[in-house]
Amino acid sequence: MPYYRSVGSLPPKRHVQFRNEKGQLYIEELMSSDGFSEESALLYHRHSPMAITAAELMNTTPDALRDNAPVLPRHLRLHRCPEGGDPVSGRRLLLANEDVRISYAVATETSPLYRDAVGDELVYVESGRVTLESVFGRLEVGEGDYVIVPTHTTHRWVVEDVVRMLWVEARSHLRIPARYLSTRGQLIEGAPYCERDIRGPDGPLLVDGTDVPVLVRTGAGLTRYTYAHHPFDVVGWDGCLYPWVFSIHDFEPIVGSVHQPPPVHQTFAGAGFVVCSFVPRLFDFGPGAVPVPYAHANVDSDEVLFYVGGDFMSRAGSGIEEGSISLHPSGFVHGPQPGSVERALGRPGTDELAVMIDTFRPLRLSAGALEIEDPAYAWTWARS
């Protein structure tokens, strides 16, 4: 995160004695990144965050992934996924490579306590409302919100009804793109969003309890720890590393007199991938401008586009609809569907809403993705 936040009760200096009203020391936990060299947060616990009473390796089935071979564009219809389960165990893995896993959940239940020790997680809430509870506090999340959950954050998702969520699980940290930041970390003028658009936890979340299970994901799989005390016992914390929320509706589009390339939509960056936001915007306004994308080949990347709402004009006639994901892989030339260019001419703008994930290594497909695939999609450009 580019800016500092302070929540709850803190001592005047770091790493000094901090006691409760009974004279008992609070326990410091420094949560840091990149070997103490980048952002960190300092949390003060009522009980030791190291006190476990049991550890159990969970039996998990390895992900069944297959190469995208022959290399084809794909169309996945996520609204065919059944409702049920929680946002942690109920995720349906769709696409993955060595850098990122892309999943989808239609959750109806509250998740167990969970911690991802592999990388940061990005969640996009397609519909519904959910509360993220963590050692940092509580965040109310709704339709159109991106949620960044830093590596090693113990948290759970409290679901009250039905919530649709797209998951991007990184093997790295997720950052604001460097070109949007000053040398000292402030979002610069001209960036498509600013600090006022970002929400973080605003108060401690204190929960009592003993013998509390927490699922932890590592490179070795899932381990279930049992903690002597509930992890939500933090009376205060400060720093620049914490869960945060940014709404896609606060992304300010960058437009030009002729068509702008996809990097103008970039919203987040991870190692080996980027995330972009397509929001309602004016079309290209120069004389003779063609407002829909030109045919292009992703020489170095696979392109995943999650269609959230509005009018997907360049995909008209392809079967793409709200809740669709398209995968346009490296090695395949793609662009507007037949007739899209002509239909776009003279229109003032687009009201589409979509999330794009570009990966720089090929994505593999899960069995769960193939179950909801539209097999006719690859051939739709041949239709007149």
Backbone hydrogen bonds in HBPLUS format (Angstrom, degrees):
<---DONOR---> <-ACCEPTOR-->    atom                        ^
c    i                          cat <-CA-CA->   ^        H-A-AA   ^      H-
h    n   atom  resd res      DA  || num        DHA   H-A  angle D-A-AA Bond
n    s   type  num  typ     dist DA aas  dist angle  dist       angle   num
A0005-ARG N   A0239-GLY O   2.97 MM 234  5.65 152.2  2.05 145.7 152.7     1
A0239-GLY N   A0005-ARG O   3.03 MM 234  5.65 143.2  2.17 151.0 161.7     2
A0007-VAL N   A0237-TRP O   2.87 MM 230  5.44 171.6  1.88 173.6 173.8     3
A0237-TRP N   A0007-VAL O   2.88 MM 230  5.44 154.6  1.94 151.6 158.0     4
A0009-SER N   A0235-VAL O   3.03 MM 226  5.91 155.0  2.09 136.0 133.0     5
A0026-TYR N   A0018-PHE O   2.78 MM   8  5.81 168.6  1.79 171.8 168.1     6
A0020-ASN N   A0024-GLN O   2.80 MM   4  5.43 150.8  1.89 146.6 153.3     7
A0023-GLY N   A0020-ASN O   2.90 MM   3  5.29 164.0  1.93 117.5 121.3     8
A0027-ILE N   A0045-HIS O   2.86 MM  18  4.92 163.0  1.89 143.8 146.8     9
A0045-HIS N   A0027-ILE O   2.78 MM  18  4.92 170.0  1.79 147.1 145.6    10
A0029-GLU N   A0043-LEU O   2.79 MM  14  5.09 144.3  1.92 150.0 154.4    11
A0043-LEU N   A0029-GLU O   2.84 MM  14  5.09 172.6  1.85 151.1 151.3    12
A0031-MET N   A0041-ALA O   2.83 MM  10  5.23 165.5  1.85 165.8 168.1    13
A0041-ALA N   A0031-MET O   2.79 MM  10  5.23 146.2  1.91 143.1 154.6    14
A0038-GLU N   A0033-SER O   3.23 MM   5  5.39 155.1  2.30 152.9 146.5    15
A0037-SER N   A0034-ASP O   3.16 MM   3  5.46 148.7  2.26 106.3 115.7    16
A0240-CYS N   A0040-SER O   2.88 MM 200  5.69 145.8  1.99 165.5 162.7    17
A0042-LEU N   A0238-ASP O   2.85 MM 196  5.59 160.7  1.89 163.8 169.5    18
A0238-ASP N   A0042-LEU O   3.17 MM 196  5.59 145.1  2.29 136.1 145.9    19
A0044-TYR N   A0236-GLY O   3.01 MM 192  5.62 147.8  2.11 172.1 174.4    20
A0235-VAL N   A0044-TYR O   2.91 MM 191  5.90 148.3  2.01 170.2 176.4    21
A0046-ARG N   A0233-ASP O   3.03 MM 187  5.56 140.0  2.19 135.5 146.5    22
A0228-ALA N   A0051-ALA O   2.87 MM 177  5.66 172.5  1.87 154.1 155.0    23
A0053-THR N   A0226-THR O   2.69 MM 173  5.51 163.6  1.72 158.9 164.6    24
A0226-THR N   A0054-ALA O   2.90 MM 172  5.00 151.2  1.99 142.7 138.6    25
A0056-GLU N   A0224-ARG O   2.93 MM 168  5.11 146.2  2.05 130.6 141.5    26
A0224-ARG N   A0056-GLU O   2.73 MM 168  5.11 169.0  1.74 152.0 154.9    27
A0058-MET N   A0222-LEU O   2.85 MM 164  5.42 165.6  1.87 149.2 153.3    28
A0066-ARG N   A0365-LEU O   2.80 MM 299  5.32 154.3  1.87 148.3 156.8    29
A0365-LEU N   A0066-ARG O   2.85 MM 299  5.32 157.7  1.90 162.3 159.2    30
A0069-ALA N   A0067-ASP O   2.89 MM   2  5.41 126.7  2.18 106.9  90.8    31
A0074-ARG N   A0327-LEU O   2.88 MM 253  4.93 153.7  1.94 136.5 145.3    32
A0327-LEU N   A0074-ARG O   2.89 MM 253  4.93 155.7  1.94 137.3 141.1    33
A0374-ASP N   A0075-HIS O   2.81 MM 299  5.45 158.2  1.85 160.0 165.1    34
A0076-LEU N   A0325-ILE O   2.76 MM 249  5.02 165.8  1.78 154.2 158.7    35
A0325-ILE N   A0076-LEU O   2.80 MM 249  5.02 148.3  1.90 148.1 155.6    36
A0077-ARG N   A0372-ILE O   2.94 MM 295  5.51 170.8  1.95 149.9 151.8    37
A0080-ARG N   A0077-ARG O   3.13 MM   3  5.88 159.7  2.18 118.4 122.5    38
A0078-LEU N   A0323-GLY O   2.89 MM 245  5.35 137.2  2.08 156.5 156.9    39
A0081-CYS N   A0078-LEU O   2.95 MM   3  5.53 166.1  1.97 119.5 122.9    40
A0084-GLY N   A0106-VAL O   2.94 MM  22  6.20 146.7  2.05 169.3 179.4    41
A0108-THR N   A0085-GLY O   2.92 MM  23  5.81 160.3  1.96 163.6 167.7    42
A0109-GLU N   A0085-GLY O   3.10 MM  24  5.61 144.2  2.23 141.2 138.2    43
A0090-GLY N   A0086-ASP O   2.75 MM   4  4.94 137.2  1.93 141.1 151.4    44
A0092-ARG N   A0104-TYR O   2.68 MM  12  5.17 163.7  1.70 146.9 152.7    45
A0104-TYR N   A0092-ARG O   2.97 MM  12  5.17 143.4  2.10 125.7 136.6    46
A0094-LEU N   A0102-ILE O   2.84 MM   8  5.73 162.8  1.87 156.5 158.3    47
A0366-SER N   A0094-LEU O   2.99 MM 272  5.25 149.3  2.09 151.0 147.3    48
A0095-LEU N   A0102-ILE O   3.25 MM   7  5.19 157.5  2.30 138.0 144.8    49
A0102-ILE N   A0095-LEU O   2.80 MM   7  5.19 172.3  1.80 164.3 162.9    50
A0096-ALA N   A0364-ARG O   3.11 MM 268  5.38 147.6  2.22 137.6 145.8    51
A0364-ARG N   A0096-ALA O   2.79 MM 268  5.38 164.5  1.82 149.2 153.8    52
A0097-ASN N   A0100-VAL O   2.99 MM   3  5.65 152.4  2.06 159.6 167.0    53
A0171-ARG N   A0099-ASP O   3.01 MM  72  5.31 130.9  2.26 154.0 145.3    54
A0101-ARG N   A0169-GLU O   2.88 MM  68  5.01 145.2  2.00 136.8 148.0    55
A0169-GLU N   A0101-ARG O   2.83 MM  68  5.01 166.6  1.84 155.8 157.2    56
A0103-SER N   A0167-TRP O   2.96 MM  64  4.89 157.4  2.01 133.3 140.6    57
A0167-TRP N   A0103-SER O   2.84 MM  64  4.89 174.3  1.84 135.8 137.7    58
A0105-ALA N   A0165-MET O   2.96 MM  60  5.31 152.5  2.03 151.8 159.3    59
A0165-MET N   A0105-ALA O   2.96 MM  60  5.31 162.5  2.00 154.1 158.8    60
A0107-ALA N   A0163-VAL O   2.90 MM  56  5.37 133.0  2.13 170.1 158.2    61
A0163-VAL N   A0107-ALA O   3.02 MM  56  5.37 159.4  2.06 149.9 156.5    62
A0111-SER N   A0157-TRP O   2.94 MM  46  5.30 156.6  1.99 149.2 155.5    63
A0215-LEU N   A0113-LEU O   2.94 MM 102  6.19 169.6  1.95 145.3 141.8    64
A0114-TYR N   A0155-HIS O   2.76 MM  41  5.44 154.8  1.83 156.2 165.1    65
A0155-HIS N   A0114-TYR O   2.90 MM  41  5.44 160.6  1.94 151.8 158.0    66
A0115-ARG N   A0215-LEU O   2.78 MM 100  6.23 132.8  2.01 153.0 167.0    67
A0217-ARG N   A0115-ARG O   2.84 MM 102  6.30 160.2  1.88 161.2 168.1    68
A0152-HIS N   A0116-ASP O   2.84 MM  36  5.46 168.7  1.86 143.6 145.8    69
A0117-ALA N   A0217-ARG O   2.78 MM 100  5.65 158.3  1.83 154.6 162.1    70
A0120-ASP N   A0172-SER O   2.91 MM  52  6.21 166.7  1.93 157.6 159.9    71
A0170-ALA N   A0120-ASP O   2.96 MM  50  5.47 162.6  1.99 172.4 177.4    72
A0121-GLU N   A0149-VAL O   2.99 MM  28  5.12 164.2  2.02 143.8 149.0    73
A0149-VAL N   A0121-GLU O   2.82 MM  28  5.12 168.9  1.83 157.3 160.4    74
A0122-LEU N   A0168-VAL O   2.88 MM  46  4.98 163.5  1.91 143.9 149.6    75
A0168-VAL N   A0122-LEU O   2.77 MM  46  4.98 151.4  1.85 159.3 164.1    76
A0123-VAL N   A0147-VAL O   2.89 MM  24  5.03 157.7  1.94 143.5 151.0    77
A0147-VAL N   A0123-VAL O   2.76 MM  24  5.03 147.6  1.86 146.5 155.8    78
A0124-TYR N   A0166-LEU O   2.85 MM  42  5.06 161.9  1.88 148.1 154.3    79
A0166-LEU N   A0124-TYR O   2.84 MM  42  5.06 165.5  1.87 151.7 155.0    80
A0125-VAL N   A0145-ASP O   2.98 MM  20  5.51 165.2  2.00 157.2 161.7    81
A0144-GLY N   A0125-VAL O   2.84 MM  19  5.56 162.4  1.87 166.8 163.0    82
A0126-GLU N   A0164-ARG O   2.82 MM  38  5.29 141.5  1.97 139.7 150.0    83
A0164-ARG N   A0127-SER O   3.01 MM  37  5.27 155.0  2.07 136.2 144.0    84
A0130-VAL N   A0141-VAL O   2.99 MM  11  5.36 164.2  2.02 148.5 152.4    85
A0141-VAL N   A0130-VAL O   2.89 MM  11  5.36 153.4  1.96 165.8 174.4    86
A0131-THR N   A0158-VAL O   3.06 MM  27  5.02 163.5  2.09 139.0 144.3    87
A0158-VAL N   A0131-THR O   2.80 MM  27  5.02 172.0  1.81 154.7 156.1    88
A0132-LEU N   A0139-LEU O   2.88 MM   7  5.11 159.8  1.92 157.9 157.4    89
A0139-LEU N   A0132-LEU O   2.87 MM   7  5.11 147.4  1.98 144.6 154.5    90
A0133-GLU N   A0156-ARG O   2.97 MM  23  5.41 168.6  1.98 165.5 167.6    91
A0156-ARG N   A0133-GLU O   2.83 MM  23  5.41 144.4  1.95 154.0 162.1    92
A0134-SER N   A0137-GLY O   2.87 MM   3  5.23 153.3  1.94 149.7 158.3    93
A0137-GLY N   A0134-SER O   3.00 MM   3  5.23 153.9  2.07 107.9 115.8    94
A0135-VAL N   A0154-THR O   3.22 MM  19  6.07 138.6  2.40 162.8 168.1    95
A0145-ASP N   A0142-GLY O   3.07 MM   3  5.78 152.8  2.14 147.8 147.7    96
A0248-ILE N   A0144-GLY O   2.79 MM 104  5.49 172.9  1.79 164.2 162.4    97
A0146-TYR N   A0246-PHE O   2.72 MM 100  5.18 165.7  1.74 145.2 150.4    98
A0246-PHE N   A0146-TYR O   2.98 MM 100  5.18 156.0  2.04 140.5 147.7    99
A0148-ILE N   A0244-TRP O   2.88 MM  96  5.41 168.1  1.90 162.8 166.8   100
A0244-TRP N   A0148-ILE O   3.14 MM  96  5.41 149.3  2.24 138.7 148.0   101
A0153-THR N   A0150-PRO O   3.21 MM   3  5.86 144.0  2.34 144.8 142.5   102
A0175-ARG N   A0269-ALA O   2.76 MM  94  5.15 164.9  1.78 152.5 157.9   103
A0269-ALA N   A0175-ARG O   2.86 MM  94  5.15 151.1  1.95 146.0 151.5   104
A0180-TYR N   A0177-PRO O   2.98 MM   3  5.70 161.7  2.02 121.5 127.4   105
A0181-LEU N   A0178-ALA O   3.07 MM   3  5.37 164.4  2.09 113.6 118.6   106
A0188-ILE N   A0180-TYR O   2.86 MM   8  5.80 167.1  1.87 154.4 158.2   107
A0182-SER N   A0186-GLN O   2.72 MM   4  5.22 153.6  1.79 147.9 156.9   108
A0185-GLY N   A0182-SER O   3.01 MM   3  5.08 168.0  2.03 109.1 111.9   109
A0191-ALA N   A0188-ILE O   3.13 MM   3  5.69 160.6  2.17 131.5 133.1   110
A0252-GLU N   A0192-PRO O   2.86 MM  60  4.70 166.8  1.87 141.3 145.0   111
A0197-ASP N   A0194-CYS O   2.95 MM   3  5.63 156.7  2.00 120.0 127.1   112
A0198-ILE N   A0195-GLU O   3.09 MM   3  5.35 165.3  2.11 112.1 116.8   113
A0199-ARG N   A0245-VAL O   2.95 MM  46  5.04 163.3  1.97 145.4 150.8   114
A0245-VAL N   A0199-ARG O   2.82 MM  46  5.04 154.6  1.89 145.7 153.5   115
A0207-VAL N   A0232-PHE O   2.71 MM  25  5.34 161.6  1.74 168.3 166.3   116
A0230-HIS N   A0209-GLY O   2.96 MM  21  5.00 134.8  2.17 136.9 132.9   117
A0212-VAL N   A0227-TYR O   2.86 MM  15  5.03 147.2  1.97 142.5 146.5   118
A0227-TYR N   A0212-VAL O   2.78 MM  15  5.03 172.5  1.79 141.3 140.3   119
A0214-VAL N   A0225-TYR O   2.85 MM  11  5.30 150.8  1.94 150.3 155.9   120
A0225-TYR N   A0214-VAL O   2.95 MM  11  5.30 154.9  2.01 161.6 155.0   121
A0216-VAL N   A0223-THR O   2.77 MM   7  5.22 157.9  1.81 157.6 165.1   122
A0223-THR N   A0216-VAL O   2.90 MM   7  5.22 163.4  1.93 149.2 154.5   123
A0218-THR N   A0221-GLY O   2.86 MM   3  5.31 171.6  1.87 158.8 161.1   124
A0221-GLY N   A0218-THR O   3.05 MM   3  5.31 165.2  2.07 111.2 115.8   125
A0233-ASP N   A0231-PRO O   2.86 MM   2  5.54 135.3  2.06 104.8  91.4   126
A0250-ASP N   A0247-SER O   2.95 MM   3  5.44 161.9  1.98 113.9 119.9   127
A0251-PHE N   A0248-ILE O   3.15 MM   3  5.37 164.6  2.18 108.1 112.4   128
A0286-GLY N   A0257-SER O   2.70 MM  29  4.21 147.7  1.80 126.9 125.6   129
A0264-VAL N   A0261-PRO O   3.18 MM   3  6.28 169.8  2.19 136.2 138.0   130
A0265-HIS N   A0262-PRO O   2.86 MM   3  5.60 166.3  1.88 130.3 135.0   131
A0266-GLN N   A0263-PRO O   3.12 MM   3  5.15 167.0  2.14 107.7 111.5   132
A0277-SER N   A0265-HIS O   2.84 MM  12  5.33 155.8  1.90 144.7 144.9   133
A0267-THR N   A0275-VAL O   2.71 MM   8  5.67 170.9  1.71 155.5 154.4   134
A0268-PHE N   A0275-VAL O   3.11 MM   7  5.08 161.4  2.15 138.8 142.3   135
A0275-VAL N   A0268-PHE O   3.03 MM   7  5.08 167.5  2.05 136.4 136.1   136
A0270-GLY N   A0273-PHE O   2.92 MM   3  5.26 167.2  1.93 154.6 153.8   137
A0273-PHE N   A0270-GLY O   3.40 MM   3  5.26 175.4  2.40 111.2 111.5   138
A0360-PHE N   A0272-GLY O   2.93 MM  88  5.33 158.6  1.97 151.0 148.7   139
A0274-VAL N   A0358-ASP O   2.94 MM  84  5.40 147.9  2.05 146.3 156.7   140
A0358-ASP N   A0274-VAL O   3.05 MM  84  5.40 150.1  2.14 142.0 151.1   141
A0276-CYS N   A0356-MET O   2.75 MM  80  4.89 160.5  1.78 142.6 148.6   142
A0356-MET N   A0276-CYS O   2.91 MM  80  4.89 169.2  1.93 136.0 139.6   143
A0278-PHE N   A0354-ALA O   2.86 MM  76  4.98 178.3  1.86 153.1 152.8   144
A0354-ALA N   A0278-PHE O   2.92 MM  76  4.98 152.3  2.00 139.6 144.0   145
A0281-ARG N   A0350-THR O   3.05 MM  69  5.73 143.7  2.19 147.4 158.2   146
A0350-THR N   A0281-ARG O   3.03 MM  69  5.73 159.4  2.07 165.1 170.3   147
A0283-PHE N   A0348-PRO O   2.90 MM  65  5.65 177.0  1.91 129.2 129.9   148
A0289-ALA N   A0286-GLY O   3.06 MM   3  5.29 163.4  2.09 132.9 130.3   149
A0296-HIS N   A0334-HIS O   2.70 MM  38  5.56 166.0  1.72 163.2 162.6   150
A0334-HIS N   A0296-HIS O   2.92 MM  38  5.56 167.9  1.94 153.5 149.7   151
A0299-VAL N   A0297-ALA O   2.99 MM   2  5.62 118.3  2.38 111.2  94.3   152
A0302-ASP N   A0359-THR O   2.87 MM  57  5.26 145.6  1.99 141.6 152.7   153
A0359-THR N   A0302-ASP O   2.94 MM  57  5.26 157.2  1.99 151.1 156.8   154
A0303-GLU N   A0328-HIS O   2.94 MM  25  5.07 172.9  1.94 138.2 140.5   155
A0328-HIS N   A0303-GLU O   2.80 MM  25  5.07 166.6  1.82 152.8 157.0   156
A0304-VAL N   A0357-ILE O   2.87 MM  53  5.03 153.9  1.94 140.8 148.9   157
A0357-ILE N   A0304-VAL O   2.77 MM  53  5.03 158.5  1.81 146.6 154.0   158
A0305-LEU N   A0326-SER O   2.94 MM  21  5.26 156.8  2.00 146.6 154.0   159
A0326-SER N   A0305-LEU O   2.92 MM  21  5.26 155.9  1.98 143.7 150.4   160
A0306-PHE N   A0355-VAL O   2.73 MM  49  5.07 174.1  1.73 157.8 159.9   161
A0355-VAL N   A0306-PHE O   2.93 MM  49  5.07 154.4  2.00 142.6 149.3   162
A0307-TYR N   A0324-SER O   2.91 MM  17  5.43 159.7  1.95 156.3 162.9   163
A0323-GLY N   A0307-TYR O   2.84 MM  16  5.71 161.4  1.88 169.7 168.5   164
A0308-VAL N   A0353-LEU O   2.84 MM  45  5.38 146.9  1.95 145.0 153.0   165
A0309-GLY N   A0353-LEU O   3.10 MM  44  4.94 155.4  2.17 137.1 136.6   166
A0353-LEU N   A0309-GLY O   2.72 MM  44  4.94 135.9  1.91 162.8 151.6   167
A0315-ARG N   A0312-PHE O   3.00 MM   3  5.57 151.6  2.08 115.8 124.7   168
A0316-ALA N   A0313-MET O   3.23 MM   3  5.30 170.2  2.24 110.6 111.8   169
A0337-GLN N   A0314-SER O   2.80 MM  23  5.82 163.5  1.83 155.4 161.0   170
A0318-SER N   A0315-ARG O   3.06 MM   3  5.64 153.7  2.14 145.4 144.7   171
A0324-SER N   A0321-GLU O   3.02 MM   3  5.54 141.1  2.18 145.4 141.7   172
A0332-PHE N   A0329-PRO O   3.12 MM   3  5.82 146.6  2.24 142.0 141.8   173
A0340-SER N   A0337-GLN O   3.03 MM   3  5.58 164.7  2.05 141.1 143.4   174
A0343-ARG N   A0339-GLY O   3.18 MM   4  6.34 160.4  2.22 149.1 154.8   175
A0344-ALA N   A0340-SER O   3.06 MM   4  6.18 138.2  2.24 144.2 154.3   176
A0344-ALA N   A0341-VAL O   3.16 MM   3  5.25 131.1  2.41  97.5 110.5   177
A0345-LEU N   A0341-VAL O   3.30 MM   4  6.54 137.1  2.49 147.7 157.7   178
A0347-ARG N   A0344-ALA O   3.09 MM   3  5.66 166.1  2.11 136.9 138.6   179
A0369-ALA N   A0366-SER O   3.18 MM   3  5.17 131.0  2.44  93.8 106.2   180
A0370-LEU N   A0366-SER O   3.21 MM   4  6.56 160.5  2.25 148.4 152.5   181
A0371-GLU N   A0367-ALA O   3.14 MM   4  6.36 138.7  2.32 143.1 153.5   182
A0372-ILE N   A0369-ALA O   3.09 MM   3  5.59 146.4  2.21 110.7 119.4   183
A0373-GLU N   A0370-LEU O   3.44 MM   3  5.02 170.5  2.45 100.0 100.5   184
A0377-TYR N   A0374-ASP O   3.31 MM   3  5.97 171.5  2.32 122.6 125.0   185
A0379-TRP N   A0376-ALA O   3.19 MM   3  5.90 151.9  2.28 120.5 127.5   186
A0380-THR N   A0377-TYR O   3.07 MM   3  5.45 173.8  2.08 121.9 123.4   187
A0382-ALA N   A0379-TRP O   3.20 MM   3  5.72 152.1  2.28 111.5 119.3   188
A0383-ARG N   A0380-THR O   3.26 MM   3  5.48 163.0  2.29 105.8 110.9   189
